[in-house]
Amino acid sequence: MRITVRLAGPLARAAGREEIEADVGGGDIHGLISHLCDTYPGLGAELCGTTGELKPYLVIFHRGVLARSLAGAGATLSGGDEIDILLPLAGG
């Protein structure tokens, strides 16, 4: 199934693009992230820690809803889903 992933800022630079059309065999957000880490190693370093865990400060939206309010990285994906992955900003 095809999933659209939109990236912003440093994540887009690490992947070399702002939008990725990922073909994944099903599953959940965690599986999609694993696929992205394997396909785009530079992006993988930004998304996952050394043991493969998703970095906790990332903000992920699944169909416009904050993934934490769904099932987090375990939220089930469907064909045509849109995922936005952002880094939080801080100012001072």
C-alpha positions as protocol buffer text, in pm:
chain_id: "A"
residue {
  index: 1
  type: MET
  ca { x: 0 y: 0 z: 0 }
}
residue {
  index: 2
  type: ARG
  ca { x: 113 y: 354 z: -68 }
}
residue {
  index: 3
  type: ILE
  ca { x: 159 y: 600 z: 219 }
}
residue {
  index: 4
  type: THR
  ca { x: 248 y: 967 z: 178 }
}
residue {
  index: 5
  type: VAL
  ca { x: 504 y: 1090 z: 431 }
}
residue {
  index: 6
  type: ARG
  ca { x: 568 y: 1464 z: 463 }
}
residue {
  index: 7
  type: LEU
  ca { x: 883 y: 1584 z: 636 }
}
residue {
  index: 8
  type: ALA
  ca { x: 986 y: 1929 z: 754 }
}
residue {
  index: 9
  type: GLY
  ca { x: 1313 y: 2110 z: 824 }
}
residue {
  index: 10
  type: PRO
  ca { x: 1611 y: 1893 z: 913 }
}
residue {
  index: 11
  type: LEU
  ca { x: 1414 y: 1574 z: 846 }
}
residue {
  index: 12
  type: ALA
  ca { x: 1348 y: 1681 z: 486 }
}
residue {
  index: 13
  type: ARG
  ca { x: 1714 y: 1771 z: 442 }
}
residue {
  index: 14
  type: ALA
  ca { x: 1822 y: 1432 z: 580 }
}
residue {
  index: 15
  type: ALA
  ca { x: 1593 y: 1251 z: 334 }
}
residue {
  index: 16
  type: GLY
  ca { x: 1674 y: 1484 z: 45 }
}
residue {
  index: 17
  type: ARG
  ca { x: 1306 y: 1561 z: -8 }
}
residue {
  index: 18
  type: GLU
  ca { x: 1001 y: 1700 z: 169 }
}
residue {
  index: 19
  type: GLU
  ca { x: 761 y: 1428 z: 60 }
}
residue {
  index: 20
  type: ILE
  ca { x: 806 y: 1052 z: 26 }
}
residue {
  index: 21
  type: GLU
  ca { x: 564 y: 810 z: -136 }
}
residue {
  index: 22
  type: ALA
  ca { x: 639 y: 491 z: 58 }
}
residue {
  index: 23
  type: ASP
  ca { x: 520 y: 149 z: -54 }
}
residue {
  index: 24
  type: VAL
  ca { x: 475 y: -62 z: 256 }
}
residue {
  index: 25
  type: GLY
  ca { x: 316 y: -403 z: 289 }
}
residue {
  index: 26
  type: GLY
  ca { x: 83 y: -301 z: 568 }
}
residue {
  index: 27
  type: GLY
  ca { x: 123 y: -266 z: 936 }
}
residue {
  index: 28
  type: ASP
  ca { x: 160 y: 33 z: 1157 }
}
residue {
  index: 29
  type: ILE
  ca { x: 352 y: 359 z: 1195 }
}
residue {
  index: 30
  type: HIS
  ca { x: 642 y: 179 z: 1360 }
}
residue {
  index: 31
  type: GLY
  ca { x: 677 y: -45 z: 1052 }
}
residue {
  index: 32
  type: LEU
  ca { x: 665 y: 259 z: 826 }
}
residue {
  index: 33
  type: ILE
  ca { x: 939 y: 428 z: 1029 }
}
residue {
  index: 34
  type: SER
  ca { x: 1152 y: 112 z: 1003 }
}
residue {
  index: 35
  type: HIS
  ca { x: 1101 y: 116 z: 626 }
}
residue {
  index: 36
  type: LEU
  ca { x: 1204 y: 483 z: 608 }
}
residue {
  index: 37
  type: CYS
  ca { x: 1514 y: 418 z: 821 }
}
residue {
  index: 38
  type: ASP
  ca { x: 1620 y: 133 z: 592 }
}
residue {
  index: 39
  type: THR
  ca { x: 1550 y: 325 z: 271 }
}
residue {
  index: 40
  type: TYR
  ca { x: 1690 y: 664 z: 378 }
}
residue {
  index: 41
  type: PRO
  ca { x: 1985 y: 607 z: 617 }
}
residue {
  index: 42
  type: GLY
  ca { x: 2039 y: 980 z: 675 }
}
residue {
  index: 43
  type: LEU
  ca { x: 1675 y: 1014 z: 776 }
}
residue {
  index: 44
  type: GLY
  ca { x: 1702 y: 701 z: 987 }
}
residue {
  index: 45
  type: ALA
  ca { x: 1966 y: 867 z: 1203 }
}
residue {
  index: 46
  type: GLU
  ca { x: 1723 y: 1153 z: 1268 }
}
residue {
  index: 47
  type: LEU
  ca { x: 1422 y: 930 z: 1343 }
}
residue {
  index: 48
  type: CYS
  ca { x: 1564 y: 640 z: 1542 }
}
residue {
  index: 49
  type: GLY
  ca { x: 1814 y: 589 z: 1821 }
}
residue {
  index: 50
  type: THR
  ca { x: 2103 y: 345 z: 1809 }
}
residue {
  index: 51
  type: THR
  ca { x: 1882 y: 53 z: 1912 }
}
residue {
  index: 52
  type: GLY
  ca { x: 1611 y: 135 z: 1656 }
}
residue {
  index: 53
  type: GLU
  ca { x: 1365 y: 301 z: 1893 }
}
residue {
  index: 54
  type: LEU
  ca { x: 1174 y: 603 z: 1769 }
}
residue {
  index: 55
  type: LYS
  ca { x: 1317 y: 926 z: 1911 }
}
residue {
  index: 56
  type: PRO
  ca { x: 1067 y: 1051 z: 2172 }
}
residue {
  index: 57
  type: TYR
  ca { x: 1068 y: 1418 z: 2073 }
}
residue {
  index: 58
  type: LEU
  ca { x: 932 y: 1358 z: 1722 }
}
residue {
  index: 59
  type: VAL
  ca { x: 580 y: 1479 z: 1649 }
}
residue {
  index: 60
  type: ILE
  ca { x: 388 y: 1243 z: 1418 }
}
residue {
  index: 61
  type: PHE
  ca { x: 46 y: 1311 z: 1270 }
}
residue {
  index: 62
  type: HIS
  ca { x: -157 y: 1030 z: 1112 }
}
residue {
  index: 63
  type: ARG
  ca { x: -434 y: 1163 z: 887 }
}
residue {
  index: 64
  type: GLY
  ca { x: -407 y: 1498 z: 1065 }
}
residue {
  index: 65
  type: VAL
  ca { x: -442 y: 1352 z: 1416 }
}
residue {
  index: 66
  type: LEU
  ca { x: -153 y: 1344 z: 1662 }
}
residue {
  index: 67
  type: ALA
  ca { x: -42 y: 980 z: 1663 }
}
residue {
  index: 68
  type: ARG
  ca { x: -4 y: 978 z: 2043 }
}
residue {
  index: 69
  type: SER
  ca { x: -378 y: 1032 z: 2073 }
}
residue {
  index: 70
  type: LEU
  ca { x: -435 y: 724 z: 1856 }
}
residue {
  index: 71
  type: ALA
  ca { x: -226 y: 416 z: 1933 }
}
residue {
  index: 72
  type: GLY
  ca { x: 108 y: 594 z: 1898 }
}
residue {
  index: 73
  type: ALA
  ca { x: 354 y: 416 z: 1672 }
}
residue {
  index: 74
  type: GLY
  ca { x: 121 y: 116 z: 1678 }
}
residue {
  index: 75
  type: ALA
  ca { x: -155 y: 300 z: 1488 }
}
residue {
  index: 76
  type: THR
  ca { x: -267 y: 85 z: 1193 }
}
residue {
  index: 77
  type: LEU
  ca { x: -203 y: 223 z: 845 }
}
residue {
  index: 78
  type: SER
  ca { x: -432 y: 205 z: 541 }
}
residue {
  index: 79
  type: GLY
  ca { x: -354 y: 270 z: 176 }
}
residue {
  index: 80
  type: GLY
  ca { x: -359 y: 640 z: 95 }
}
residue {
  index: 81
  type: ASP
  ca { x: -281 y: 747 z: 452 }
}
residue {
  index: 82
  type: GLU
  ca { x: -84 y: 1065 z: 507 }
}
residue {
  index: 83
  type: ILE
  ca { x: 181 y: 1090 z: 776 }
}
residue {
  index: 84
  type: ASP
  ca { x: 349 y: 1415 z: 881 }
}
residue {
  index: 85
  type: ILE
  ca { x: 670 y: 1391 z: 1083 }
}
residue {
  index: 86
  type: LEU
  ca { x: 789 y: 1711 z: 1251 }
}
residue {
  index: 87
  type: LEU
  ca { x: 1046 y: 1826 z: 1502 }
}
residue {
  index: 88
  type: PRO
  ca { x: 912 y: 2049 z: 1779 }
}
residue {
  index: 89
  type: LEU
  ca { x: 1038 y: 2406 z: 1782 }
}
residue {
  index: 90
  type: ALA
  ca { x: 1151 y: 2603 z: 2082 }
}
residue {
  index: 91
  type: GLY
  ca { x: 1208 y: 2972 z: 2106 }
}
residue {
  index: 92
  type: GLY
  ca { x: 1324 y: 3215 z: 2359 }
}
